[in-house]
Every structure is written in structure tokens, then in C-alpha cells.
């Protein structure tokens, strides 16, 4: 079933113009048809269309659907790539896999110093609807990497970099059921002072396999690894 995004469902039972057009013109839904809705804050509802208008489709809430929230949080820090399409792809895929916060990092070697977040926010919404997620990740704007490191409070803190050092594989180091932050640097990698600052604040250096990965590939690999570690833990229980 298609999932509709209604952030103000508590006070307004009308789909947005975009969602209304999709419901009425594309899916050809009529009065009496049931739909699924989410406010993006972790809540899902069963609704029923009452007025199938293509610009302002109205519905009534039938019931709230109880959903079990993940017992851990994932915070992805990623330095946007020079080609914005690659950043958009990474955010889309990581959202589908499952993240709670995405912070865009400004690093010494960042090739992209600015990035508008409106389009990225739309990509996140579309990815959540596609993967039927009720809790949408929070997107934080471009932030200096030093500030991100200083403000990190997660139980597990990882930094993926390409320097030769004593690094463990993330899949072997990550523990399940713990709030986790993982930082992925720009195409020119983190600077050595940035890495040293992260290590001094409790970040652990990790590898994401034996190959050198692009920024966007590394982000997806990291998020998938954390998800897999937690999935395996639930499977073995």
C-alpha cells in the first residue's frame, strides 16, 4: 500500500497538492478507499478518503497503527561530494536502509562548501515513503567537522578514513543496540588534524572493507553495516 506524508495530520485531514494529485490522478483512489499515512515523526495511521479532490484530497483517520521503534539511533555524518548527484544518491539510499540523523560536514578538504538542503529534504521524504518508514531522519545543514566532533554524544563513535593506521573493520567493531555516529569524509579525505581531533574525542578509526570507496559508497556501506549488525543480533536472540 502507498504511504502518504501528512506532517500536520493532527490538525488537518487534507493531503497536500502533490499527494492529492498522486492519490486521485495517478492511483485513481476514490471515496471510501483506505490509505496509509504518516506524519514523519514515527506515527502511522490508517485513513479513508472522504473527498477525492486532485488538489485537496480529504480523508478521515480510522486508527493509529502501533509500530515498534528501533532500539538504537544512527547518525550519519557525510561531507558532500563535488557532484551533488552523488550526495543525493547516498542520502536516498542511507535513508532507505535506516538512519535517524544526517549531518552535512564541512571539512578542510571539502570540494563543496555549500549545499541547499531543500532538495535533499524532498529526497528523504520520497525515500521514506518508498521504504514505508514512519520516522523521517533529521537533516542538519553544513556544519564544521570540529563542531560535529565536539557535540557528538553517541555511545559508539566511528570515523572512516584512508590513512594507514591500526583500523578495525566496522562490522567487527560495531556493537548492536547502541546509538552510533559514523563520519564519512570528503573526496580528499579528512585532514590528519581532523582525524586526530576525532580520536582525541573518543572516535574509533574503522575500515569498510578492503577496497577504497567513494564517499557516497562508503556512507551506504557504513549504514548497511550498522543495520546488519543489529539485524544479526535480533536474529540470534
Secondary structure, 3 states (H helix, E strand, C coil): CCEEECCCCCCCCECCHHHHHHHHHHCCCCCCCEEEEECCECCEEEEEEEECCCCCCEEEEEEEECCCCCCCCEEEEECCCCCHHHHHHHHHHHHHHCCCEEEEEECCCCCCCCCCCHHHHHHHHHHHHHCCCCECCEEEEEEEHHHHHHHCCCCEEEEECCCCCCCEEHHHHCCCCCCEEEEECCCCCCCHHHHHHHHHCCCEEEECCCCCCCHHHHHHHHHHHHHHHHHHHHHHC
